[in-house]
């Protein structure tokens, strides 16, 4: 289960995408890796959503991208920029100086499949001062909880994404700088399924003010 680290800014309008990974790994065969900045990876019909996380395994020649572990550990997954259905980039990786070229059609893109959010009716995110501690805030989809909420969660089934949405007034009212949180998905039959560890962290940056 993934440990999330999210950041928002106090007093700003918030529309923060949260990618919901399942526990099932997917593998897309790599056809080419370009020594470019950022590195470009071609894998036909890779199926990796934009903003997702993935790792490279078993590439020959250009081996610097390979994860040390197979399957890769959480820290070895990199943020993906989806270029098209067959190409992704790792914006954080400059491969222009890599010495050896990639041996064509070797290696796999490895990533956790998205959770099918269409199976759920809502979600809730509970923020606490510590794991098992006092609640500081609750964000949830409308009409799925009876408690007062501090902002909304939205299920975006077409993009495999959960959105944290706060108005500027709601973000202004947040009175903590950092908290731990967990997120649970809600089924129509009442089942509740966590999608991240309870020690996931939300950081609230100071409000940006403009001097008059």
C-alpha positions as CSV (number, residue, x, y, z in Angstrom):
1,X,0.0,0.0,0.0
2,X,1.4,3.4,-1.0
3,X,2.4,6.1,1.5
4,X,1.3,9.4,0.1
5,X,3.0,12.8,0.6
6,X,0.7,15.7,-0.4
7,X,1.2,19.4,-0.3
8,X,-1.3,22.3,-0.5
9,X,-1.2,26.0,0.2
10,X,-3.2,27.8,2.9
11,X,-5.7,30.3,1.4
12,X,-5.4,29.0,-2.2
13,X,-8.1,27.3,-4.3
14,X,-7.1,23.6,-4.2
15,X,-7.6,21.1,-7.0
16,X,-5.1,18.3,-6.1
17,X,-5.1,15.1,-8.1
18,X,-4.5,11.9,-6.1
19,X,-3.6,8.8,-8.1
20,X,-5.1,5.6,-6.6
21,X,-2.8,2.6,-7.2
22,X,-3.9,-1.0,-6.8
23,X,-1.7,-3.8,-5.5
24,X,-1.5,-5.5,-8.9
25,X,1.6,-4.8,-11.0
26,X,1.4,-4.3,-14.8
27,X,4.3,-4.8,-17.2
28,X,4.7,-3.0,-20.6
29,X,7.4,-4.2,-22.9
30,X,9.9,-1.4,-23.8
31,X,10.8,-1.0,-27.5
32,X,13.2,2.0,-27.2
33,X,14.8,4.3,-24.6
34,X,16.2,7.6,-26.0
35,X,19.2,9.3,-24.4
36,X,17.5,12.6,-24.1
37,X,16.7,15.2,-21.5
38,X,14.2,14.2,-20.2
39,X,14.5,10.6,-21.0
40,X,11.9,9.3,-23.4
41,X,10.7,5.7,-23.3
42,X,8.6,3.9,-26.0
43,X,6.4,1.0,-25.0
44,X,3.6,0.2,-27.4
45,X,0.1,0.7,-25.7
46,X,1.8,1.0,-22.3
47,X,-1.4,1.9,-20.4
48,X,0.3,4.2,-17.9
49,X,-1.9,7.2,-17.0
50,X,-0.4,10.7,-16.9
51,X,1.0,11.6,-13.5
52,X,1.3,7.9,-12.6
53,X,4.5,6.3,-11.2
54,X,6.5,3.6,-13.0
55,X,10.0,2.0,-13.0
56,X,12.2,0.4,-15.6
57,X,13.3,-3.2,-15.1
58,X,15.6,-5.5,-17.1
59,X,16.7,-2.9,-19.8
60,X,20.0,-3.9,-21.5
61,X,22.7,-1.4,-22.5
62,X,21.3,1.7,-20.9
63,X,21.1,0.2,-17.5
64,X,21.1,3.3,-15.4
65,X,17.3,3.5,-15.4
66,X,16.9,-0.1,-14.1
67,X,15.4,-0.4,-10.6
68,X,17.7,-2.2,-8.2
69,X,14.8,-4.4,-7.0
70,X,12.5,-6.6,-9.1
71,X,9.6,-5.9,-8.4
72,X,10.7,-2.3,-7.7
73,X,10.4,-0.8,-4.3
74,X,8.1,2.2,-3.7
75,X,11.1,4.6,-3.7
76,X,12.2,3.4,-7.1
77,X,9.0,4.4,-8.8
78,X,9.3,7.7,-10.8
79,X,6.6,10.2,-11.8
80,X,5.5,9.7,-15.4
81,X,4.6,12.3,-18.0
82,X,2.4,10.6,-20.6
83,X,3.3,11.8,-24.1
84,X,1.0,9.5,-26.0
85,X,-0.3,6.0,-26.0
86,X,3.1,4.6,-26.8
87,X,5.5,7.0,-25.1
88,X,6.3,8.3,-21.7
89,X,8.9,10.5,-20.1
90,X,10.6,10.7,-16.7
91,X,10.9,14.5,-16.3
92,X,13.3,14.0,-13.4
93,X,15.8,12.0,-15.5
94,X,18.4,13.5,-17.8
95,X,19.7,10.6,-19.9
96,X,21.7,12.8,-22.4
97,X,25.0,11.9,-20.7
98,X,24.4,8.1,-20.4
99,X,27.2,6.3,-22.0
100,X,25.6,3.2,-23.5
101,X,22.7,3.0,-25.9
102,X,19.6,1.0,-25.1
103,X,19.4,-2.4,-26.7
104,X,16.1,-2.3,-28.6
105,X,13.1,-4.2,-27.2
106,X,14.7,-5.0,-23.9
107,X,13.2,-4.1,-20.5
108,X,9.8,-3.4,-19.1
109,X,7.9,-0.5,-17.7
110,X,6.6,-1.6,-14.4
111,X,3.7,0.1,-12.6
112,X,0.8,-0.6,-10.3
113,X,-2.5,-0.7,-12.1
114,X,-5.1,2.0,-11.3
115,X,-8.0,1.1,-9.0
116,X,-11.3,1.0,-10.8
117,X,-13.0,4.0,-9.1
118,X,-16.3,3.2,-10.9
119,X,-16.8,0.5,-8.3
120,X,-17.1,3.1,-5.5
121,X,-19.7,5.7,-4.4
122,X,-17.4,8.0,-2.5
123,X,-14.2,8.6,-0.5
124,X,-13.1,10.2,2.7
125,X,-9.8,11.5,3.9
126,X,-9.3,11.9,7.7
127,X,-6.4,14.1,8.9
128,X,-5.0,13.6,12.4
129,X,-2.2,15.0,14.5
130,X,-0.6,11.6,14.7
131,X,-1.5,8.0,13.8
132,X,-4.5,7.1,15.9
133,X,-4.7,10.6,17.3
134,X,-7.1,13.5,17.3
135,X,-8.9,14.4,14.1
136,X,-7.9,17.8,12.6
137,X,-9.9,17.8,9.4
138,X,-12.2,15.6,7.3
139,X,-12.5,15.8,3.5
140,X,-15.1,13.6,1.8
141,X,-17.4,13.2,-1.2
142,X,-20.8,14.9,-0.6
143,X,-23.6,12.9,0.7
144,X,-21.4,10.0,1.8
145,X,-20.7,11.1,5.4
146,X,-22.8,12.7,8.1
147,X,-19.9,14.5,9.8
148,X,-19.1,18.1,9.0
149,X,-16.4,18.2,6.3
150,X,-13.6,20.7,5.7
151,X,-13.5,20.2,1.9
152,X,-14.5,17.8,-0.8
153,X,-13.1,14.7,-2.4
154,X,-14.2,13.9,-6.0
155,X,-14.1,10.6,-7.8
156,X,-12.9,11.1,-11.4
157,X,-13.5,7.6,-12.9
158,X,-12.6,8.6,-16.4
159,X,-9.0,9.5,-15.4
160,X,-8.5,7.0,-12.5
161,X,-8.1,10.0,-10.2
162,X,-9.3,11.2,-6.8
163,X,-9.4,15.0,-6.5
164,X,-9.0,17.0,-3.3
165,X,-11.0,20.2,-3.8
166,X,-11.1,23.1,-1.4
167,X,-12.3,26.7,-1.9
168,X,-9.9,29.4,-0.9
169,X,-12.0,30.0,2.2
170,X,-11.8,26.3,3.2
171,X,-8.0,26.3,2.6
172,X,-7.7,29.5,4.6
173,X,-9.5,27.9,7.6
174,X,-6.9,25.0,7.9
175,X,-5.2,25.6,11.2
176,X,-2.4,23.1,11.1
177,X,0.9,23.0,9.1
178,X,1.3,19.2,8.8
179,X,-0.7,16.1,9.6
180,X,-0.9,12.4,8.9
181,X,-3.9,11.1,7.0
182,X,-5.6,8.1,5.5
183,X,-8.0,7.8,2.6
184,X,-10.8,5.2,2.3
185,X,-13.0,4.3,-0.6
186,X,-16.7,3.6,0.1
187,X,-18.7,0.9,-1.7
188,X,-22.5,1.0,-2.0
189,X,-22.8,-2.1,0.3
190,X,-21.0,-0.3,3.1
191,X,-17.6,-1.8,2.6
192,X,-14.6,0.5,3.3
193,X,-11.3,0.0,1.6
194,X,-8.1,2.0,2.5
195,X,-5.9,3.1,-0.4
196,X,-2.8,4.5,1.5
197,X,-1.0,4.0,4.8
198,X,-2.2,5.8,7.9
199,X,1.1,7.6,8.2
200,X,0.7,9.4,4.8
201,X,1.5,13.1,5.2
202,X,-0.3,16.3,4.2
203,X,1.8,19.5,4.4
204,X,0.2,22.9,4.4
205,X,2.4,25.7,3.1
206,X,2.0,29.3,4.4
207,X,-0.4,31.6,2.6
208,X,1.2,33.9,0.0
209,X,0.3,37.5,0.8
210,X,0.7,40.5,-1.4
211,X,1.7,43.8,0.2
212,X,-0.4,46.8,-0.8
